């Protein structure tokens, strides 16, 4: 069964809207980027940040949203 191009455009549009909101939110949501599991290493000449906890939370939320759309 082929996927209708209109559905693909709607899904891509929703993904772009969500990505835009996520780019705006980090300054507004105090806990985003500071969850347990986020790795932050800061030295005098080096800093490393990997938002593992935030990535897991976003993955869980997006998986739930896509699961609801498939039903």
PDB file of N, CA, C and O in Angstrom:
ATOM      1  N   UNK A   1       0.849  -1.179   0.000  1.00  0.00           N
ATOM      2  CA  UNK A   1       0.000   0.000   0.000  1.00  0.00           C
ATOM      3  C   UNK A   1       0.894   1.242   0.000  1.00  0.00           C
ATOM      4  O   UNK A   1       1.629   1.452   0.965  1.00  0.00           O
ATOM      5  N   UNK A   2       0.858   2.063  -1.037  1.00  0.00           N
ATOM      6  CA  UNK A   2       1.709   3.260  -1.095  1.00  0.00           C
ATOM      7  C   UNK A   2       1.258   4.328  -0.109  1.00  0.00           C
ATOM      8  O   UNK A   2       0.076   4.444   0.214  1.00  0.00           O
ATOM      9  N   UNK A   3       2.213   5.092   0.350  1.00  0.00           N
ATOM     10  CA  UNK A   3       1.921   6.184   1.272  1.00  0.00           C
ATOM     11  C   UNK A   3       1.522   7.401   0.448  1.00  0.00           C
ATOM     12  O   UNK A   3       2.192   7.756  -0.521  1.00  0.00           O
ATOM     13  N   UNK A   4       0.433   8.030   0.840  1.00  0.00           N
ATOM     14  CA  UNK A   4      -0.064   9.201   0.131  1.00  0.00           C
ATOM     15  C   UNK A   4       0.862  10.390   0.387  1.00  0.00           C
ATOM     16  O   UNK A   4       1.227  10.646   1.534  1.00  0.00           O
ATOM     17  N   UNK A   5       1.251  11.123  -0.668  1.00  0.00           N
ATOM     18  CA  UNK A   5       2.174  12.255  -0.498  1.00  0.00           C
ATOM     19  C   UNK A   5       1.650  13.326   0.453  1.00  0.00           C
ATOM     20  O   UNK A   5       2.439  14.000   1.117  1.00  0.00           O
ATOM     21  N   UNK A   6       0.343  13.491   0.526  1.00  0.00           N
ATOM     22  CA  UNK A   6      -0.235  14.476   1.439  1.00  0.00           C
ATOM     23  C   UNK A   6       0.054  14.130   2.888  1.00  0.00           C
ATOM     24  O   UNK A   6       0.349  15.016   3.690  1.00  0.00           O
ATOM     25  N   UNK A   7      -0.027  12.850   3.233  1.00  0.00           N
ATOM     26  CA  UNK A   7       0.276  12.421   4.599  1.00  0.00           C
ATOM     27  C   UNK A   7       1.744  12.662   4.936  1.00  0.00           C
ATOM     28  O   UNK A   7       2.081  13.074   6.046  1.00  0.00           O
ATOM     29  N   UNK A   8       2.608  12.401   3.963  1.00  0.00           N
ATOM     30  CA  UNK A   8       4.037  12.619   4.186  1.00  0.00           C
ATOM     31  C   UNK A   8       4.307  14.092   4.455  1.00  0.00           C
ATOM     32  O   UNK A   8       5.074  14.423   5.358  1.00  0.00           O
ATOM     33  N   UNK A   9       3.687  14.983   3.682  1.00  0.00           N
ATOM     34  CA  UNK A   9       3.879  16.421   3.878  1.00  0.00           C
ATOM     35  C   UNK A   9       3.346  16.882   5.234  1.00  0.00           C
ATOM     36  O   UNK A   9       3.961  17.726   5.886  1.00  0.00           O
ATOM     37  N   UNK A  10       2.221  16.342   5.655  1.00  0.00           N
ATOM     38  CA  UNK A  10       1.666  16.705   6.960  1.00  0.00           C
ATOM     39  C   UNK A  10       2.601  16.260   8.072  1.00  0.00           C
ATOM     40  O   UNK A  10       2.863  17.023   9.002  1.00  0.00           O
ATOM     41  N   UNK A  11       3.105  15.040   7.990  1.00  0.00           N
ATOM     42  CA  UNK A  11       4.007  14.532   9.021  1.00  0.00           C
ATOM     43  C   UNK A  11       5.301  15.334   9.048  1.00  0.00           C
ATOM     44  O   UNK A  11       5.796  15.680  10.121  1.00  0.00           O
ATOM     45  N   UNK A  12       5.858  15.636   7.862  1.00  0.00           N
ATOM     46  CA  UNK A  12       7.077  16.446   7.814  1.00  0.00           C
ATOM     47  C   UNK A  12       6.827  17.842   8.390  1.00  0.00           C
ATOM     48  O   UNK A  12       7.689  18.389   9.077  1.00  0.00           O
ATOM     49  N   UNK A  13       5.674  18.411   8.119  1.00  0.00           N
ATOM     50  CA  UNK A  13       5.329  19.711   8.681  1.00  0.00           C
ATOM     51  C   UNK A  13       5.248  19.661  10.197  1.00  0.00           C
ATOM     52  O   UNK A  13       5.742  20.561  10.877  1.00  0.00           O
ATOM     53  N   UNK A  14       4.627  18.610  10.733  1.00  0.00           N
ATOM     54  CA  UNK A  14       4.535  18.463  12.187  1.00  0.00           C
ATOM     55  C   UNK A  14       5.916  18.280  12.810  1.00  0.00           C
ATOM     56  O   UNK A  14       6.198  18.820  13.879  1.00  0.00           O
ATOM     57  N   UNK A  15       6.769  17.521  12.141  1.00  0.00           N
ATOM     58  CA  UNK A  15       8.129  17.323  12.648  1.00  0.00           C
ATOM     59  C   UNK A  15       8.883  18.651  12.678  1.00  0.00           C
ATOM     60  O   UNK A  15       9.596  18.938  13.640  1.00  0.00           O
ATOM     61  N   UNK A  16       8.728  19.460  11.631  1.00  0.00           N
ATOM     62  CA  UNK A  16       9.389  20.766  11.596  1.00  0.00           C
ATOM     63  C   UNK A  16       8.851  21.703  12.676  1.00  0.00           C
ATOM     64  O   UNK A  16       9.617  22.450  13.285  1.00  0.00           O
ATOM     65  N   UNK A  17       7.552  21.669  12.914  1.00  0.00           N
ATOM     66  CA  UNK A  17       6.967  22.498  13.975  1.00  0.00           C
ATOM     67  C   UNK A  17       7.508  22.074  15.332  1.00  0.00           C
ATOM     68  O   UNK A  17       7.887  22.921  16.141  1.00  0.00           O
ATOM     69  N   UNK A  18       7.546  20.779  15.586  1.00  0.00           N
ATOM     70  CA  UNK A  18       8.058  20.280  16.865  1.00  0.00           C
ATOM     71  C   UNK A  18       9.535  20.636  17.019  1.00  0.00           C
ATOM     72  O   UNK A  18       9.965  21.028  18.103  1.00  0.00           O
ATOM     73  N   UNK A  19      10.318  20.503  15.940  1.00  0.00           N
ATOM     74  CA  UNK A  19      11.733  20.859  16.006  1.00  0.00           C
ATOM     75  C   UNK A  19      11.906  22.344  16.311  1.00  0.00           C
ATOM     76  O   UNK A  19      12.778  22.717  17.096  1.00  0.00           O
ATOM     77  N   UNK A  20      11.087  23.188  15.698  1.00  0.00           N
ATOM     78  CA  UNK A  20      11.145  24.619  15.970  1.00  0.00           C
ATOM     79  C   UNK A  20      10.807  24.941  17.408  1.00  0.00           C
ATOM     80  O   UNK A  20      11.462  25.776  18.032  1.00  0.00           O
ATOM     81  N   UNK A  21       9.793  24.290  17.938  1.00  0.00           N
ATOM     82  CA  UNK A  21       9.412  24.504  19.341  1.00  0.00           C
ATOM     83  C   UNK A  21      10.540  24.058  20.263  1.00  0.00           C
ATOM     84  O   UNK A  21      10.840  24.728  21.251  1.00  0.00           O
ATOM     85  N   UNK A  22      11.163  22.931  19.943  1.00  0.00           N
ATOM     86  CA  UNK A  22      12.253  22.438  20.781  1.00  0.00           C
ATOM     87  C   UNK A  22      13.467  23.360  20.740  1.00  0.00           C
ATOM     88  O   UNK A  22      14.219  23.435  21.711  1.00  0.00           O
ATOM     89  N   UNK A  23      13.664  24.059  19.629  1.00  0.00           N
ATOM     90  CA  UNK A  23      14.768  25.010  19.555  1.00  0.00           C
ATOM     91  C   UNK A  23      14.484  26.266  20.380  1.00  0.00           C
ATOM     92  O   UNK A  23      15.413  26.914  20.862  1.00  0.00           O
ATOM     93  N   UNK A  24      13.225  26.606  20.541  1.00  0.00           N
ATOM     94  CA  UNK A  24      12.841  27.784  21.317  1.00  0.00           C
ATOM     95  C   UNK A  24      12.786  27.462  22.813  1.00  0.00           C
ATOM     96  O   UNK A  24      13.129  28.308  23.640  1.00  0.00           O
ATOM     97  N   UNK A  25      12.362  26.259  23.161  1.00  0.00           N
ATOM     98  CA  UNK A  25      12.088  25.892  24.553  1.00  0.00           C
ATOM     99  C   UNK A  25      13.279  25.832  25.509  1.00  0.00           C
ATOM    100  O   UNK A  25      13.088  26.152  26.682  1.00  0.00           O
ATOM    101  N   UNK A  26      14.482  25.450  25.109  1.00  0.00           N
ATOM    102  CA  UNK A  26      15.532  25.258  26.105  1.00  0.00           C
ATOM    103  C   UNK A  26      15.751  26.462  27.019  1.00  0.00           C
ATOM    104  O   UNK A  26      16.088  26.273  28.188  1.00  0.00           O
ATOM    105  N   UNK A  27      15.578  27.660  26.545  1.00  0.00           N
ATOM    106  CA  UNK A  27      15.728  28.823  27.414  1.00  0.00           C
ATOM    107  C   UNK A  27      14.528  29.050  28.307  1.00  0.00           C
ATOM    108  O   UNK A  27      14.637  29.728  29.328  1.00  0.00           O
ATOM    109  N   UNK A  28      13.389  28.497  27.941  1.00  0.00           N
ATOM    110  CA  UNK A  28      12.146  28.744  28.676  1.00  0.00           C
ATOM    111  C   UNK A  28      11.818  27.651  29.695  1.00  0.00           C
ATOM    112  O   UNK A  28      11.189  27.929  30.717  1.00  0.00           O
ATOM    113  N   UNK A  29      12.232  26.429  29.429  1.00  0.00           N
ATOM    114  CA  UNK A  29      11.955  25.305  30.330  1.00  0.00           C
ATOM    115  C   UNK A  29      13.203  25.062  31.165  1.00  0.00           C
ATOM    116  O   UNK A  29      14.233  24.649  30.631  1.00  0.00           O
ATOM    117  N   UNK A  30      13.124  25.315  32.485  1.00  0.00           N
ATOM    118  CA  UNK A  30      14.338  25.268  33.299  1.00  0.00           C
ATOM    119  C   UNK A  30      14.989  23.884  33.415  1.00  0.00           C
ATOM    120  O   UNK A  30      16.208  23.797  33.562  1.00  0.00           O
ATOM    121  N   UNK A  31      14.207  22.809  33.352  1.00  0.00           N
ATOM    122  CA  UNK A  31      14.793  21.480  33.539  1.00  0.00           C
ATOM    123  C   UNK A  31      15.302  20.868  32.247  1.00  0.00           C
ATOM    124  O   UNK A  31      16.049  19.890  32.287  1.00  0.00           O
ATOM    125  N   UNK A  32      14.912  21.423  31.087  1.00  0.00           N
ATOM    126  CA  UNK A  32      15.327  20.842  29.820  1.00  0.00           C
ATOM    127  C   UNK A  32      16.824  21.041  29.623  1.00  0.00           C
ATOM    128  O   UNK A  32      17.308  22.172  29.602  1.00  0.00           O
ATOM    129  N   UNK A  33      17.549  19.948  29.480  1.00  0.00           N
ATOM    130  CA  UNK A  33      18.996  20.003  29.349  1.00  0.00           C
ATOM    131  C   UNK A  33      19.720  19.829  30.669  1.00  0.00           C
ATOM    132  O   UNK A  33      20.950  19.796  30.700  1.00  0.00           O
ATOM    133  N   UNK A  34      18.973  19.715  31.767  1.00  0.00           N
ATOM    134  CA  UNK A  34      19.583  19.533  33.092  1.00  0.00           C
ATOM    135  C   UNK A  34      18.970  18.331  33.799  1.00  0.00           C
ATOM    136  O   UNK A  34      18.892  18.299  35.027  1.00  0.00           O
ATOM    137  N   UNK A  35      18.544  17.359  33.033  1.00  0.00           N
ATOM    138  CA  UNK A  35      17.931  16.173  33.616  1.00  0.00           C
ATOM    139  C   UNK A  35      18.992  15.228  34.155  1.00  0.00           C
ATOM    140  O   UNK A  35      20.148  15.291  33.736  1.00  0.00           O
ATOM    141  N   UNK A  36      18.608  14.343  35.090  1.00  0.00           N
ATOM    142  CA  UNK A  36      19.550  13.314  35.524  1.00  0.00           C
ATOM    143  C   UNK A  36      19.956  12.460  34.314  1.00  0.00           C
ATOM    144  O   UNK A  36      19.102  12.054  33.525  1.00  0.00           O
ATOM    145  N   UNK A  37      21.198  12.204  34.177  1.00  0.00           N
ATOM    146  CA  UNK A  37      21.693  11.443  33.036  1.00  0.00           C
ATOM    147  C   UNK A  37      22.351  12.315  31.987  1.00  0.00           C
ATOM    148  O   UNK A  37      23.082  11.811  31.134  1.00  0.00           O
ATOM    149  N   UNK A  38      22.103  13.620  32.037  1.00  0.00           N
ATOM    150  CA  UNK A  38      22.800  14.525  31.123  1.00  0.00           C
ATOM    151  C   UNK A  38      24.255  14.630  31.581  1.00  0.00           C
ATOM    152  O   UNK A  38      24.529  14.870  32.757  1.00  0.00           O
ATOM    153  N   UNK A  39      25.164  14.453  30.659  1.00  0.00           N
ATOM    154  CA  UNK A  39      26.591  14.420  30.993  1.00  0.00           C
ATOM    155  C   UNK A  39      27.206  15.778  30.688  1.00  0.00           C
ATOM    156  O   UNK A  39      27.115  16.277  29.566  1.00  0.00           O
ATOM    157  N   UNK A  40      27.830  16.367  31.694  1.00  0.00           N
ATOM    158  CA  UNK A  40      28.475  17.667  31.525  1.00  0.00           C
ATOM    159  C   UNK A  40      29.859  17.604  32.166  1.00  0.00           C
ATOM    160  O   UNK A  40      29.987  17.337  33.361  1.00  0.00           O
ATOM    161  N   UNK A  41      30.889  17.850  31.365  1.00  0.00           N
ATOM    162  CA  UNK A  41      32.259  17.881  31.859  1.00  0.00           C
ATOM    163  C   UNK A  41      32.842  19.233  31.478  1.00  0.00           C
ATOM    164  O   UNK A  41      32.888  19.591  30.301  1.00  0.00           O
ATOM    165  N   UNK A  42      33.283  19.976  32.475  1.00  0.00           N
ATOM    166  CA  UNK A  42      33.864  21.297  32.216  1.00  0.00           C
ATOM    167  C   UNK A  42      35.247  21.375  32.839  1.00  0.00           C
ATOM    168  O   UNK A  42      35.415  21.141  34.036  1.00  0.00           O
ATOM    169  N   UNK A  43      36.220  21.699  32.032  1.00  0.00           N
ATOM    170  CA  UNK A  43      37.599  21.905  32.474  1.00  0.00           C
ATOM    171  C   UNK A  43      38.001  23.322  32.080  1.00  0.00           C
ATOM    172  O   UNK A  43      37.197  24.059  31.510  1.00  0.00           O
ATOM    173  N   UNK A  44      39.228  23.704  32.379  1.00  0.00           N
ATOM    174  CA  UNK A  44      39.671  25.055  32.048  1.00  0.00           C
ATOM    175  C   UNK A  44      39.642  25.321  30.543  1.00  0.00           C
ATOM    176  O   UNK A  44      39.185  26.378  30.108  1.00  0.00           O
ATOM    177  N   UNK A  45      40.121  24.381  29.763  1.00  0.00           N
ATOM    178  CA  UNK A  45      40.216  24.599  28.318  1.00  0.00           C
ATOM    179  C   UNK A  45      39.290  23.694  27.514  1.00  0.00           C
ATOM    180  O   UNK A  45      39.384  23.640  26.288  1.00  0.00           O
ATOM    181  N   UNK A  46      38.400  22.987  28.195  1.00  0.00           N
ATOM    182  CA  UNK A  46      37.588  21.997  27.519  1.00  0.00           C
ATOM    183  C   UNK A  46      36.234  21.904  28.190  1.00  0.00           C
ATOM    184  O   UNK A  46      36.142  21.903  29.418  1.00  0.00           O
ATOM    185  N   UNK A  47      35.189  21.827  27.391  1.00  0.00           N
ATOM    186  CA  UNK A  47      33.885  21.534  27.963  1.00  0.00           C
ATOM    187  C   UNK A  47      33.157  20.564  27.036  1.00  0.00           C
ATOM    188  O   UNK A  47      33.226  20.675  25.812  1.00  0.00           O
ATOM    189  N   UNK A  48      32.462  19.615  27.648  1.00  0.00           N
ATOM    190  CA  UNK A  48      31.754  18.583  26.912  1.00  0.00           C
ATOM    191  C   UNK A  48      30.374  18.441  27.516  1.00  0.00           C
ATOM    192  O   UNK A  48      30.229  18.367  28.736  1.00  0.00           O
ATOM    193  N   UNK A  49      29.360  18.402  26.671  1.00  0.00           N
ATOM    194  CA  UNK A  49      27.994  18.260  27.153  1.00  0.00           C
ATOM    195  C   UNK A  49      27.269  17.275  26.245  1.00  0.00           C
ATOM    196  O   UNK A  49      27.241  17.451  25.027  1.00  0.00           O
ATOM    197  N   UNK A  50      26.682  16.241  26.837  1.00  0.00           N
ATOM    198  CA  UNK A  50      25.882  15.276  26.102  1.00  0.00           C
ATOM    199  C   UNK A  50      24.573  15.076  26.845  1.00  0.00           C
ATOM    200  O   UNK A  50      24.568  14.495  27.931  1.00  0.00           O
ATOM    201  N   UNK A  51      23.455  15.546  26.283  1.00  0.00           N
ATOM    202  CA  UNK A  51      22.164  15.484  26.981  1.00  0.00           C
ATOM    203  C   UNK A  51      21.490  14.114  26.867  1.00  0.00           C
ATOM    204  O   UNK A  51      20.445  13.991  26.226  1.00  0.00           O
ATOM    205  N   UNK A  52      22.071  13.101  27.474  1.00  0.00           N
ATOM    206  CA  UNK A  52      21.558  11.746  27.362  1.00  0.00           C
ATOM    207  C   UNK A  52      20.150  11.625  27.953  1.00  0.00           C
ATOM    208  O   UNK A  52      19.264  11.054  27.318  1.00  0.00           O
ATOM    209  N   UNK A  53      19.938  12.151  29.148  1.00  0.00           N
ATOM    210  CA  UNK A  53      18.618  12.083  29.780  1.00  0.00           C
ATOM    211  C   UNK A  53      17.566  12.815  28.976  1.00  0.00           C
ATOM    212  O   UNK A  53      16.446  12.328  28.822  1.00  0.00           O
ATOM    213  N   UNK A  54      17.918  13.986  28.462  1.00  0.00           N
ATOM    214  CA  UNK A  54      16.990  14.764  27.646  1.00  0.00           C
ATOM    215  C   UNK A  54      16.666  14.024  26.358  1.00  0.00           C
ATOM    216  O   UNK A  54      15.512  14.015  25.928  1.00  0.00           O
ATOM    217  N   UNK A  55      17.669  13.398  25.731  1.00  0.00           N
ATOM    218  CA  UNK A  55      17.441  12.626  24.503  1.00  0.00           C
ATOM    219  C   UNK A  55      16.505  11.447  24.764  1.00  0.00           C
ATOM    220  O   UNK A  55      15.621  11.160  23.957  1.00  0.00           O
ATOM    221  N   UNK A  56      16.700  10.776  25.879  1.00  0.00           N
ATOM    222  CA  UNK A  56      15.833   9.638  26.207  1.00  0.00           C
ATOM    223  C   UNK A  56      14.396  10.095  26.439  1.00  0.00           C
ATOM    224  O   UNK A  56      13.457   9.441  25.985  1.00  0.00           O
ATOM    225  N   UNK A  57      14.218  11.213  27.145  1.00  0.00           N
ATOM    226  CA  UNK A  57      12.878  11.742  27.394  1.00  0.00           C
ATOM    227  C   UNK A  57      12.203  12.143  26.084  1.00  0.00           C
ATOM    228  O   UNK A  57      11.038  11.807  25.872  1.00  0.00           O
ATOM    229  N   UNK A  58      12.902  12.845  25.209  1.00  0.00           N
ATOM    230  CA  UNK A  58      12.329  13.249  23.931  1.00  0.00           C
ATOM    231  C   UNK A  58      12.019  12.038  23.061  1.00  0.00           C
ATOM    232  O   UNK A  58      11.006  12.023  22.362  1.00  0.00           O
ATOM    233  N   UNK A  59      12.875  11.031  23.095  1.00  0.00           N
ATOM    234  CA  UNK A  59      12.627   9.818  22.340  1.00  0.00           C
ATOM    235  C   UNK A  59      11.366   9.118  22.833  1.00  0.00           C
ATOM    236  O   UNK A  59      10.565   8.639  22.030  1.00  0.00           O
ATOM    237  N   UNK A  60      11.191   9.059  24.131  1.00  0.00           N
ATOM    238  CA  UNK A  60       9.996   8.440  24.703  1.00  0.00           C
ATOM    239  C   UNK A  60       8.743   9.197  24.291  1.00  0.00           C
ATOM    240  O   UNK A  60       7.748   8.583  23.906  1.00  0.00           O
ATOM    241  N   UNK A  61       8.780  10.519  24.368  1.00  0.00           N
ATOM    242  CA  UNK A  61       7.618  11.337  24.010  1.00  0.00           C
ATOM    243  C   UNK A  61       7.301  11.184  22.521  1.00  0.00           C
ATOM    244  O   UNK A  61       6.143  10.990  22.152  1.00  0.00           O
ATOM    245  N   UNK A  62       8.323  11.271  21.665  1.00  0.00           N
ATOM    246  CA  UNK A  62       8.079  11.142  20.229  1.00  0.00           C
ATOM    247  C   UNK A  62       7.592   9.740  19.864  1.00  0.00           C
ATOM    248  O   UNK A  62       6.744   9.593  18.984  1.00  0.00           O
ATOM    249  N   UNK A  63       8.114   8.714  20.526  1.00  0.00           N
ATOM    250  CA  UNK A  63       7.641   7.347  20.266  1.00  0.00           C
ATOM    251  C   UNK A  63       6.172   7.219  20.624  1.00  0.00           C
ATOM    252  O   UNK A  63       5.410   6.578  19.900  1.00  0.00           O
ATOM    253  N   UNK A  64       5.770   7.819  21.728  1.00  0.00           N
ATOM    254  CA  UNK A  64       4.365   7.787  22.139  1.00  0.00           C
ATOM    255  C   UNK A  64       3.490   8.525  21.130  1.00  0.00           C
ATOM    256  O   UNK A  64       2.417   8.040  20.771  1.00  0.00           O
ATOM    257  N   UNK A  65       3.937   9.686  20.672  1.00  0.00           N
ATOM    258  CA  UNK A  65       3.161  10.465  19.701  1.00  0.00           C
ATOM    259  C   UNK A  65       3.001   9.684  18.396  1.00  0.00           C
ATOM    260  O   UNK A  65       1.898   9.605  17.853  1.00  0.00           O
ATOM    261  N   UNK A  66       4.100   9.105  17.887  1.00  0.00           N
ATOM    262  CA  UNK A  66       4.011   8.349  16.640  1.00  0.00           C
ATOM    263  C   UNK A  66       3.181   7.082  16.812  1.00  0.00           C
ATOM    264  O   UNK A  66       2.493   6.667  15.881  1.00  0.00           O
ATOM    265  N   UNK A  67       3.236   6.471  17.976  1.00  0.00           N
ATOM    266  CA  UNK A  67       2.408   5.291  18.241  1.00  0.00           C
ATOM    267  C   UNK A  67       0.932   5.678  18.214  1.00  0.00           C
ATOM    268  O   UNK A  67       0.104   4.935  17.686  1.00  0.00           O
ATOM    269  N   UNK A  68       0.598   6.845  18.784  1.00  0.00           N
ATOM    270  CA  UNK A  68      -0.796   7.300  18.768  1.00  0.00           C
ATOM    271  C   UNK A  68      -1.252   7.617  17.354  1.00  0.00           C
ATOM    272  O   UNK A  68      -2.411   7.365  17.022  1.00  0.00           O
ATOM    273  N   UNK A  69      -0.377   8.165  16.499  1.00  0.00           N
ATOM    274  CA  UNK A  69      -0.756   8.467  15.122  1.00  0.00           C
ATOM    275  C   UNK A  69      -0.987   7.192  14.321  1.00  0.00           C
ATOM    276  O   UNK A  69      -1.827   7.179  13.421  1.00  0.00           O
ATOM    277  N   UNK A  70      -0.267   6.132  14.623  1.00  0.00           N
ATOM    278  CA  UNK A  70      -0.442   4.883  13.877  1.00  0.00           C
ATOM    279  C   UNK A  70      -1.739   4.189  14.221  1.00  0.00           C
ATOM    280  O   UNK A  70      -2.248   3.414  13.412  1.00  0.00           O
ATOM    281  N   UNK A  71      -2.281   4.434  15.375  1.00  0.00           N
ATOM    282  CA  UNK A  71      -3.531   3.785  15.779  1.00  0.00           C
ATOM    283  C   UNK A  71      -4.627   4.467  15.077  1.00  0.00           C
ATOM    284  O   UNK A  71      -5.791   4.104  15.249  1.00  0.00           O
TER     285      UNK A  71
END
